[in-house]
Amino acid sequence: MNPSRRQLLHFSAAATGVLAAAQPARAAARPLLAPRLRVGDTVGLVSPANATFEREPLKIAIESLQALGFKVKPGQHVAARRGPFAGTDAQRAADVNAMFADDSVAGILAMTGGSGCNRIVDKLDYRLIAAKPKFFGGFSDLTSLVNAIHRQTGLVAFHSPVAVSEWNDFSVQSFKSLVMNAEAAVLRNPVFKPADDLVAREERITTIRAGKAQGPLVGGNLTVLASLAGTPYFPDCRGAILFLEDINEYIYRIDRCLSTLRLTGALGQLAGVVLGRFTKCEPGDGYGSLTLDEVFDDYCLPLGVPVFRGAAIGHIKRKLTVPVGALAEMDADAGTIRLLAPAVA
């Protein structure tokens, strides 16, 4: 990197941090809520990210949504492909916009994650979305769209299973309680009882800094979220509870992304942090690595806010549905997130 470019990046990061710190505290406001989904509703199936390369996963996805009690309307380009993506940027964005515009569609779920959502985040019709609020859900690369929709419209969107996810009982019940039953639910890990061991070794919660905190939930996949830093689609972190997860990233990359969030000023504005699962995030090649424990301690402990790790959020089989923009209370000792009001109307 040449010196002038390095200086420019340094100045830009510093300026972003100063501007973020100078912002007033987040004003209390009621989020925009989508109507709850009901059995018999039509759910639009879209592919804003990766292509689906075989017919079988699409068939299974449709059958899964039908088993939840929904009718399914596939997007016009849900089975399209351009390179790794499910069609061109224009096609993928058009499918999302069309589903929000379609009055016969009650909610919208992404087919899969992967990559590509950042390419269309500025192509969504946010005025349309605000005028016709609907359930919108997905995780992983969908972190871009879920957070952008909330930031641009105030609509609570959902870090939820995608259509091709495993819809096991835990994932289904979490989804239903928030999205269909409109419960002000307590989000907690599944209870795991060891069959032949003295202690549980799965679904464990680690308290990094004790305490409780209240605020709107924001977050999702760490690397995707960090890629939005400095854009109008990055979440408002003032007084927020940030939840994070990731998969298949070397630990130094996790460190780099957290450093990005710190340099923007976002971490210093938080009320609390919930760390989900960092699946297969391991040391890379080289002279050595910090551990994830050390990285999380380095960035989270100086914040002076409650933090816990191990929430059932991320690239795992049994996953919680988390409403981005909903007001909640986290308890770092109990390892829970309690919604202060329903996340749908």
C-alpha positions as a Markdown table, in Angstrom:
| # | Residue | x | y | z |
|---|---|---|---|---|
| 1 | Met | 0.0 | 0.0 | 0.0 |
| 2 | Asn | 1.5 | 3.4 | -1.0 |
| 3 | Pro | 2.0 | 6.0 | 1.8 |
| 4 | Ser | -0.7 | 8.4 | 0.5 |
| 5 | Arg | -3.4 | 5.7 | 0.5 |
| 6 | Arg | -2.3 | 4.5 | 4.0 |
| 7 | Gln | -2.6 | 8.1 | 5.3 |
| 8 | Leu | -6.0 | 8.5 | 3.6 |
| 9 | Leu | -7.3 | 5.3 | 5.2 |
| 10 | His | -5.9 | 6.3 | 8.6 |
| 11 | Phe | -7.5 | 9.7 | 8.4 |
| 12 | Ser | -10.9 | 8.2 | 7.2 |
| 13 | Ala | -11.0 | 5.8 | 10.1 |
| 14 | Ala | -10.1 | 8.5 | 12.7 |
| 15 | Ala | -12.7 | 10.8 | 11.3 |
| 16 | Thr | -15.3 | 8.2 | 11.3 |
| 17 | Gly | -14.6 | 7.5 | 15.0 |
| 18 | Val | -14.8 | 11.2 | 15.9 |
| 19 | Leu | -18.1 | 11.6 | 14.1 |
| 20 | Ala | -19.6 | 8.5 | 15.7 |
| 21 | Ala | -18.5 | 9.7 | 19.2 |
| 22 | Ala | -20.0 | 13.1 | 18.5 |
| 23 | Gln | -23.4 | 11.7 | 17.7 |
| 24 | Pro | -26.2 | 12.3 | 20.3 |
| 25 | Ala | -27.5 | 9.4 | 22.2 |
| 26 | Arg | -30.1 | 7.3 | 20.4 |
| 27 | Ala | -33.5 | 8.7 | 20.9 |
| 28 | Ala | -36.1 | 6.3 | 22.2 |
| 29 | Ala | -38.4 | 5.3 | 19.4 |
| 30 | Arg | -40.8 | 2.5 | 18.7 |
| 31 | Pro | -39.5 | 0.2 | 15.9 |
| 32 | Leu | -41.6 | -0.5 | 12.8 |
| 33 | Leu | -43.1 | -4.0 | 13.1 |
| 34 | Ala | -44.2 | -6.3 | 10.4 |
| 35 | Pro | -47.5 | -8.2 | 10.8 |
| 36 | Arg | -46.9 | -11.7 | 12.3 |
| 37 | Leu | -46.9 | -14.6 | 9.9 |
| 38 | Arg | -49.8 | -17.0 | 10.2 |
| 39 | Val | -50.5 | -20.5 | 9.0 |
| 40 | Gly | -51.8 | -20.2 | 5.4 |
| 41 | Asp | -49.8 | -17.0 | 4.6 |
| 42 | Thr | -47.7 | -16.8 | 1.5 |
| 43 | Val | -44.0 | -16.5 | 2.0 |
| 44 | Gly | -41.9 | -15.2 | -0.8 |
| 45 | Leu | -38.7 | -17.2 | -1.4 |
| 46 | Val | -35.8 | -15.1 | -2.7 |
| 47 | Ser | -32.1 | -15.7 | -3.4 |
| 48 | Pro | -30.2 | -12.4 | -2.7 |
| 49 | Ala | -26.9 | -14.1 | -2.4 |
| 50 | Asn | -25.5 | -17.4 | -3.7 |
| 51 | Ala | -27.0 | -19.5 | -6.4 |
| 52 | Thr | -28.5 | -22.9 | -5.6 |
| 53 | Phe | -26.7 | -25.3 | -8.0 |
| 54 | Glu | -29.0 | -28.3 | -7.7 |
| 55 | Arg | -32.7 | -28.7 | -7.9 |
| 56 | Glu | -33.0 | -30.8 | -4.7 |
| 57 | Pro | -32.1 | -28.0 | -2.2 |
| 58 | Leu | -34.8 | -25.8 | -3.7 |
| 59 | Lys | -37.4 | -28.5 | -3.4 |
| 60 | Ile | -36.5 | -29.3 | 0.2 |
| 61 | Ala | -36.6 | -25.5 | 1.0 |
| 62 | Ile | -40.1 | -25.2 | -0.4 |
| 63 | Glu | -41.2 | -28.4 | 1.4 |
| 64 | Ser | -39.8 | -27.0 | 4.7 |
| 65 | Leu | -41.8 | -23.8 | 4.4 |
| 66 | Gln | -44.9 | -25.7 | 3.5 |
| 67 | Ala | -44.4 | -27.9 | 6.6 |
| 68 | Leu | -44.4 | -24.7 | 8.7 |
| 69 | Gly | -47.8 | -24.1 | 7.3 |
| 70 | Phe | -47.0 | -21.5 | 4.6 |
| 71 | Lys | -47.8 | -21.3 | 0.9 |
| 72 | Val | -44.6 | -20.5 | -1.0 |
| 73 | Lys | -44.1 | -18.1 | -3.9 |
| 74 | Pro | -40.6 | -18.5 | -5.4 |
| 75 | Gly | -39.0 | -15.3 | -6.7 |
| 76 | Gln | -38.7 | -15.0 | -10.5 |
| 77 | His | -34.9 | -15.5 | -10.3 |
| 78 | Val | -34.7 | -17.8 | -7.3 |
| 79 | Ala | -33.1 | -20.5 | -9.4 |
| 80 | Ala | -31.0 | -18.2 | -11.6 |
| 81 | Arg | -27.2 | -18.2 | -11.7 |
| 82 | Arg | -24.4 | -15.8 | -12.7 |
| 83 | Gly | -21.1 | -17.1 | -11.4 |
| 84 | Pro | -21.6 | -17.9 | -7.7 |
| 85 | Phe | -24.6 | -15.6 | -7.4 |
| 86 | Ala | -28.3 | -16.3 | -7.9 |
| 87 | Gly | -28.5 | -14.2 | -11.1 |
| 88 | Thr | -27.3 | -10.6 | -11.7 |
| 89 | Asp | -27.3 | -8.0 | -9.1 |
| 90 | Ala | -30.3 | -6.4 | -10.8 |
| 91 | Gln | -32.3 | -9.7 | -10.8 |
| 92 | Arg | -31.6 | -10.5 | -7.2 |
| 93 | Ala | -32.6 | -7.0 | -6.0 |
| 94 | Ala | -35.6 | -7.0 | -8.2 |
| 95 | Asp | -36.9 | -10.2 | -6.6 |
| 96 | Val | -36.7 | -8.7 | -3.1 |
| 97 | Asn | -38.4 | -5.5 | -4.2 |
| 98 | Ala | -41.1 | -7.4 | -6.0 |
| 99 | Met | -41.9 | -9.5 | -2.9 |
| 100 | Phe | -42.3 | -6.3 | -0.8 |
| 101 | Ala | -44.6 | -4.8 | -3.5 |
| 102 | Asp | -46.7 | -7.9 | -3.8 |
| 103 | Asp | -49.7 | -7.6 | -1.5 |
| 104 | Ser | -50.3 | -11.4 | -1.7 |
| 105 | Val | -47.0 | -12.0 | 0.0 |
| 106 | Ala | -47.0 | -11.8 | 3.8 |
| 107 | Gly | -43.3 | -12.4 | 4.4 |
| 108 | Ile | -40.0 | -13.0 | 2.7 |
| 109 | Leu | -37.3 | -15.5 | 3.5 |
| 110 | Ala | -33.9 | -15.9 | 1.9 |
| 111 | Met | -33.1 | -19.2 | 0.2 |
| 112 | Thr | -29.4 | -19.3 | 1.4 |
| 113 | Gly | -26.5 | -17.2 | 2.3 |
| 114 | Gly | -23.0 | -17.3 | 0.8 |
| 115 | Ser | -22.0 | -13.9 | -0.7 |
| 116 | Gly | -23.5 | -11.2 | -2.9 |
| 117 | Cys | -25.8 | -9.3 | -0.6 |
| 118 | Asn | -23.4 | -6.3 | -0.3 |
| 119 | Arg | -23.6 | -5.9 | -4.1 |
| 120 | Ile | -27.4 | -5.2 | -3.9 |
| 121 | Val | -27.8 | -3.5 | -0.5 |
| 122 | Asp | -28.0 | -0.1 | -2.3 |
| 123 | Lys | -30.5 | -1.4 | -4.8 |
| 124 | Leu | -33.4 | -2.2 | -2.5 |
| 125 | Asp | -36.4 | 0.2 | -2.5 |
| 126 | Tyr | -36.4 | 1.3 | 1.1 |
| 127 | Arg | -39.3 | 3.6 | 0.7 |
| 128 | Leu | -41.4 | 0.7 | -0.6 |
| 129 | Ile | -40.2 | -1.5 | 2.3 |
| 130 | Ala | -41.2 | 1.2 | 4.9 |
| 131 | Ala | -44.6 | 1.6 | 3.2 |
| 132 | Lys | -45.3 | -2.1 | 3.1 |
| 133 | Pro | -43.5 | -3.7 | 6.2 |
| 134 | Lys | -43.2 | -7.4 | 6.0 |
| 135 | Phe | -41.2 | -10.2 | 7.8 |
| 136 | Phe | -37.8 | -10.4 | 6.2 |
| 137 | Gly | -35.4 | -13.1 | 7.4 |
| 138 | Gly | -32.0 | -14.8 | 6.8 |
| 139 | Phe | -28.6 | -15.0 | 8.3 |
| 140 | Ser | -24.9 | -15.2 | 7.4 |
| 141 | Asp | -24.5 | -13.0 | 4.3 |
| 142 | Leu | -28.1 | -11.8 | 4.8 |
| 143 | Thr | -26.6 | -9.8 | 7.7 |
| 144 | Ser | -26.1 | -7.0 | 5.1 |
| 145 | Leu | -29.8 | -6.8 | 4.1 |
| 146 | Val | -31.3 | -7.5 | 7.6 |
| 147 | Asn | -29.3 | -4.6 | 9.1 |
| 148 | Ala | -29.7 | -2.3 | 6.1 |
| 149 | Ile | -33.5 | -2.7 | 6.1 |
| 150 | His | -33.7 | -1.9 | 9.8 |
| 151 | Arg | -31.3 | 1.1 | 9.5 |
| 152 | Gln | -33.0 | 2.6 | 6.5 |
| 153 | Thr | -36.6 | 2.0 | 7.5 |
| 154 | Gly | -36.8 | 1.2 | 11.2 |
| 155 | Leu | -38.4 | -2.2 | 10.3 |
| 156 | Val | -37.5 | -5.0 | 12.7 |
| 157 | Ala | -35.9 | -7.7 | 10.4 |
| 158 | Phe | -34.8 | -11.1 | 11.5 |
| 159 | His | -31.5 | -13.0 | 11.8 |
| 160 | Ser | -33.2 | -16.3 | 11.3 |
| 161 | Pro | -32.7 | -19.6 | 9.6 |
| 162 | Val | -32.6 | -19.5 | 5.8 |
| 163 | Ala | -34.9 | -21.7 | 3.8 |
| 164 | Val | -32.2 | -24.4 | 3.3 |
| 165 | Ser | -31.4 | -24.5 | 7.0 |
| 166 | Glu | -32.1 | -27.5 | 9.1 |
| 167 | Trp | -35.6 | -26.8 | 10.6 |
| 168 | Asn | -35.2 | -28.9 | 13.7 |
| 169 | Asp | -37.5 | -28.6 | 16.7 |
| 170 | Phe | -35.4 | -26.0 | 18.5 |
| 171 | Ser | -35.0 | -23.8 | 15.4 |
| 172 | Val | -38.7 | -24.1 | 14.5 |
| 173 | Gln | -39.9 | -23.2 | 18.0 |
| 174 | Ser | -37.7 | -20.2 | 18.3 |
| 175 | Phe | -38.9 | -19.0 | 14.9 |
| 176 | Lys | -42.5 | -19.6 | 15.6 |
| 177 | Ser | -42.5 | -17.9 | 19.0 |
| 178 | Leu | -41.1 | -14.7 | 17.6 |
| 179 | Val | -42.4 | -14.5 | 14.1 |
| 180 | Met | -45.8 | -16.3 | 14.3 |
| 181 | Asn | -46.9 | -16.2 | 17.9 |
| 182 | Ala | -45.7 | -12.6 | 18.6 |
| 183 | Glu | -44.2 | -13.6 | 21.9 |
| 184 | Ala | -41.9 | -11.3 | 23.9 |
| 185 | Ala | -39.8 | -14.4 | 24.3 |
| 186 | Val | -36.7 | -15.1 | 26.3 |
| 187 | Leu | -33.9 | -16.3 | 23.9 |
| 188 | Arg | -31.8 | -19.0 | 25.6 |
| 189 | Asn | -29.7 | -21.9 | 24.5 |
| 190 | Pro | -31.3 | -25.4 | 24.2 |
| 191 | Val | -30.9 | -27.5 | 27.3 |
| 192 | Phe | -28.3 | -30.2 | 26.8 |
| 193 | Lys | -28.1 | -33.1 | 29.2 |
| 194 | Pro | -25.0 | -35.3 | 28.9 |
| 195 | Ala | -25.8 | -39.0 | 28.5 |
| 196 | Asp | -22.7 | -40.2 | 30.2 |
| 197 | Asp | -20.6 | -37.4 | 31.6 |
| 198 | Leu | -20.5 | -35.4 | 34.9 |
| 199 | Val | -21.0 | -32.0 | 33.2 |
| 200 | Ala | -22.5 | -30.6 | 30.0 |
| 201 | Arg | -19.9 | -29.9 | 27.3 |
| 202 | Glu | -22.3 | -28.5 | 24.7 |
| 203 | Glu | -24.6 | -25.4 | 24.5 |
| 204 | Arg | -22.4 | -23.8 | 27.3 |
| 205 | Ile | -22.5 | -20.1 | 28.1 |
| 206 | Thr | -19.4 | -18.2 | 29.3 |
| 207 | Thr | -19.8 | -14.9 | 31.1 |
| 208 | Ile | -17.0 | -12.6 | 30.0 |
| 209 | Arg | -18.3 | -9.6 | 32.0 |
| 210 | Ala | -21.3 | -9.9 | 34.3 |
| 211 | Gly | -24.4 | -7.8 | 34.4 |
| 212 | Lys | -27.6 | -6.8 | 32.5 |
| 213 | Ala | -28.2 | -4.3 | 29.8 |
| 214 | Gln | -31.1 | -3.1 | 27.7 |
| 215 | Gly | -31.1 | -1.8 | 24.2 |
| 216 | Pro | -32.1 | -2.6 | 20.6 |
| 217 | Leu | -30.5 | -5.7 | 19.1 |
| 218 | Val | -28.2 | -5.3 | 16.1 |
| 219 | Gly | -25.6 | -7.5 | 14.5 |
| 220 | Gly | -25.2 | -10.9 | 12.8 |
| 221 | Asn | -22.2 | -12.2 | 10.9 |
| 222 | Leu | -19.1 | -10.3 | 12.1 |
| 223 | Thr | -17.1 | -10.2 | 8.8 |
| 224 | Val | -20.2 | -9.1 | 6.8 |
| 225 | Leu | -21.1 | -6.5 | 9.4 |
| 226 | Ala | -17.6 | -5.1 | 9.4 |
| 227 | Ser | -17.8 | -4.8 | 5.6 |
| 228 | Leu | -20.6 | -2.3 | 6.0 |
| 229 | Ala | -18.6 | 0.0 | 8.3 |
| 230 | Gly | -18.7 | 3.6 | 7.1 |
| 231 | Thr | -21.8 | 3.1 | 4.9 |
| 232 | Pro | -25.4 | 4.2 | 5.5 |
| 233 | Tyr | -26.3 | 0.5 | 6.0 |
| 234 | Phe | -24.2 | -0.1 | 9.1 |
| 235 | Pro | -26.4 | -0.3 | 12.2 |
| 236 | Asp | -26.8 | 2.5 | 14.7 |
| 237 | Cys | -24.8 | 1.1 | 17.7 |
| 238 | Arg | -25.7 | 3.8 | 20.2 |
| 239 | Gly | -27.0 | 2.1 | 23.3 |
| 240 | Ala | -27.4 | -1.2 | 21.4 |
| 241 | Ile | -26.9 | -4.8 | 22.2 |
| 242 | Leu | -24.6 | -6.2 | 19.5 |
| 243 | Phe | -24.7 | -9.9 | 18.7 |
| 244 | Leu | -22.0 | -11.5 | 16.6 |
| 245 | Glu | -21.2 | -14.9 | 15.0 |
| 246 | Asp | -18.9 | -16.2 | 12.2 |
| 247 | Ile | -17.6 | -19.3 | 10.5 |
| 248 | Asn | -14.4 | -20.4 | 8.7 |
| 249 | Glu | -12.4 | -17.3 | 9.5 |
| 250 | Tyr | -8.9 | -17.4 | 10.8 |
| 251 | Ile | -8.6 | -15.8 | 14.3 |
| 252 | Tyr | -6.5 | -12.9 | 12.9 |
| 253 | Arg | -9.4 | -12.0 | 10.6 |
| 254 | Ile | -11.8 | -12.0 | 13.6 |
| 255 | Asp | -9.3 | -9.7 | 15.3 |
| 256 | Arg | -9.2 | -7.4 | 12.3 |
| 257 | Cys | -13.0 | -7.2 | 12.0 |
| 258 | Leu | -13.3 | -6.3 | 15.7 |
| 259 | Ser | -10.6 | -3.7 | 15.2 |
| 260 | Thr | -12.6 | -2.2 | 12.4 |
| 261 | Leu | -15.7 | -1.9 | 14.7 |
| 262 | Arg | -13.6 | -0.4 | 17.4 |
| 263 | Leu | -12.0 | 2.2 | 15.1 |
| 264 | Thr | -15.3 | 3.3 | 13.8 |
| 265 | Gly | -16.4 | 4.0 | 17.3 |
| 266 | Ala | -19.2 | 1.4 | 17.2 |
| 267 | Leu | -17.9 | -0.8 | 20.0 |
| 268 | Gly | -17.6 | 2.2 | 22.4 |
| 269 | Gln | -21.3 | 3.0 | 22.0 |
| 270 | Leu | -22.7 | -0.3 | 23.0 |
| 271 | Ala | -24.8 | -1.2 | 26.0 |
| 272 | Gly | -23.8 | -4.9 | 25.8 |
| 273 | Val | -22.4 | -7.7 | 23.6 |
| 274 | Val | -23.6 | -11.2 | 22.9 |
| 275 | Leu | -21.1 | -13.5 | 21.2 |
| 276 | Gly | -22.7 | -16.5 | 19.4 |
| 277 | Arg | -20.8 | -19.4 | 17.8 |
| 278 | Phe | -17.6 | -18.8 | 15.9 |
| 279 | Thr | -17.7 | -22.1 | 14.0 |
| 280 | Lys | -14.3 | -23.4 | 12.7 |
| 281 | Cys | -12.6 | -20.1 | 13.5 |
| 282 | Glu | -9.1 | -21.3 | 14.1 |
| 283 | Pro | -5.4 | -20.1 | 14.0 |
| 284 | Gly | -4.0 | -19.7 | 10.5 |
| 285 | Asp | -0.5 | -20.4 | 9.3 |
| 286 | Gly | 2.4 | -18.4 | 10.6 |
| 287 | Tyr | 4.2 | -17.8 | 13.8 |
| 288 | Gly | 1.3 | -18.2 | 16.1 |
| 289 | Ser | -2.1 | -16.8 | 17.1 |
| 290 | Leu | -4.0 | -15.3 | 19.9 |
| 291 | Thr | -6.9 | -17.5 | 21.1 |
| 292 | Leu | -10.5 | -16.5 | 20.6 |
| 293 | Asp | -10.7 | -16.0 | 24.3 |
| 294 | Glu | -7.9 | -13.5 | 24.2 |
| 295 | Val | -9.3 | -11.6 | 21.2 |
| 296 | Phe | -12.7 | -11.3 | 22.8 |
| 297 | Asp | -11.2 | -10.2 | 26.1 |
| 298 | Asp | -9.1 | -7.6 | 24.3 |
| 299 | Tyr | -12.0 | -6.0 | 22.6 |
| 300 | Cys | -14.9 | -6.5 | 25.0 |
| 301 | Leu | -13.5 | -6.1 | 28.5 |
| 302 | Pro | -12.4 | -2.5 | 28.0 |
| 303 | Leu | -16.0 | -1.6 | 27.0 |
| 304 | Gly | -17.2 | -2.0 | 30.6 |
| 305 | Val | -20.5 | -3.5 | 29.5 |
| 306 | Pro | -22.1 | -6.9 | 30.0 |
| 307 | Val | -20.7 | -9.6 | 27.6 |
| 308 | Phe | -21.4 | -13.3 | 27.3 |
| 309 | Arg | -20.3 | -15.9 | 24.8 |
| 310 | Gly | -21.8 | -19.2 | 23.5 |
| 311 | Ala | -25.3 | -18.1 | 22.4 |
| 312 | Ala | -27.0 | -20.4 | 20.0 |
| 313 | Ile | -26.6 | -17.9 | 17.1 |
| 314 | Gly | -24.7 | -18.6 | 14.0 |
| 315 | His | -23.7 | -21.4 | 11.6 |
| 316 | Ile | -25.0 | -24.2 | 13.8 |
| 317 | Lys | -27.9 | -26.7 | 13.6 |
| 318 | Arg | -30.0 | -25.5 | 16.5 |
| 319 | Lys | -30.2 | -21.7 | 16.1 |
| 320 | Leu | -32.1 | -18.9 | 17.7 |
| 321 | Thr | -34.1 | -16.4 | 15.6 |
| 322 | Val | -33.0 | -12.9 | 16.7 |
| 323 | Pro | -35.0 | -9.7 | 15.8 |
| 324 | Val | -32.7 | -6.9 | 14.6 |
| 325 | Gly | -34.1 | -3.6 | 15.9 |
| 326 | Ala | -36.2 | -5.1 | 18.7 |
| 327 | Leu | -35.7 | -3.8 | 22.3 |
| 328 | Ala | -34.3 | -6.4 | 24.6 |
| 329 | Glu | -32.6 | -7.0 | 27.9 |
| 330 | Met | -29.5 | -9.3 | 28.0 |
| 331 | Asp | -28.3 | -11.1 | 31.1 |
| 332 | Ala | -24.7 | -12.0 | 30.8 |
| 333 | Asp | -24.8 | -14.2 | 33.9 |
| 334 | Ala | -27.8 | -16.3 | 32.8 |
| 335 | Gly | -26.8 | -16.1 | 29.1 |
| 336 | Thr | -30.2 | -14.9 | 27.9 |
| 337 | Ile | -31.8 | -12.2 | 25.8 |
| 338 | Arg | -35.3 | -11.2 | 26.9 |
| 339 | Leu | -37.4 | -9.3 | 24.4 |
| 340 | Leu | -39.1 | -6.3 | 26.0 |
| 341 | Ala | -42.0 | -6.4 | 23.6 |
| 342 | Pro | -43.1 | -8.6 | 20.7 |
| 343 | Ala | -41.0 | -8.2 | 17.5 |
| 344 | Val | -44.0 | -8.5 | 15.1 |
| 345 | Ala | -47.5 | -6.9 | 15.3 |
